[in-house]
Amino acid sequence: MIKRRQRFKQTTSLKDRLISWAEDVRKKADRLAPGPEKEDLLKRARIADTAAHLDDWARSSELQPPT
């Protein structure tokens, strides 16, 4: 018997999901005291912002080198 992957259609773009996730992570980080856990969350938010920027750049009609 072959297992079939469950698939679903995304209703929002990858860029929007990344930006939303980064905002949520920043809110969680704001509630934490300074320390390694807070720094890790902020680092993950920066990575998500970069990924959203790269997705936007890759989908642009005029591919420009990133600034």
HELIX and SHEET records of a PDB file:
HELIX    1   1 LEU A   14  ASP A   30  1                                  17    
HELIX    2   2 PRO A   36  ARG A   59  1                                  24    
END                                                                             
